[in-house]
């Protein structure tokens, strides 16, 4: 497998440190080590970036769209000038019982991101911190489902292709010539990391 055409990233637990129960206030927002560099590296390599996030606190009345957009604006500020259009954020504000098609583990946000970028979802790498993200990646048909173990779910996902401990590992994978060659290679790489 070569570099992805699109890198799909979960927001809370991947780009920002996970907070229980939710990121609700500015003081809850802590950028994960390597987050800005991950976004910049992907974009500079010609890879589109879609940030996908379930934000049920909007539907629960615990936070506002305005606050969620403020947090997402921090991510947009990481994009190098001239290629910022290759970075988009997608938000599901619904509650689990709302029966929408955008709330992960359903694939709606991932599919929308690939569609808007004009790329094949099969070439996507999805990075998330929970099995709901891995399930969404599988349902969407992503080429690689990558579990980052520093978020909500520290136990390595059994449905992920590869588990990583930090975003610096993802940056190394993006920079690696030809990306990950196969799931077998990804598992071998995981053992070495």
Secondary structure, 3 states (H helix, E strand, C coil): CCCCCEEEEECECCCECCCCCCCCCHHHCCECCCHHHHHHHHHHCCCEEEEEEECHHHHCCCCCHHHHHHHHHHHHCCCCCCCHHHEEEEEECCCHHHCCCCCCCCCHHHHHHHHHHCCCHHHCEEEECCHHHHHHHHHHCCCEEEEECCCCCCCCCCCCCEEECCHHHHHHHHHCCCCCCCHHHHHHHHHHC
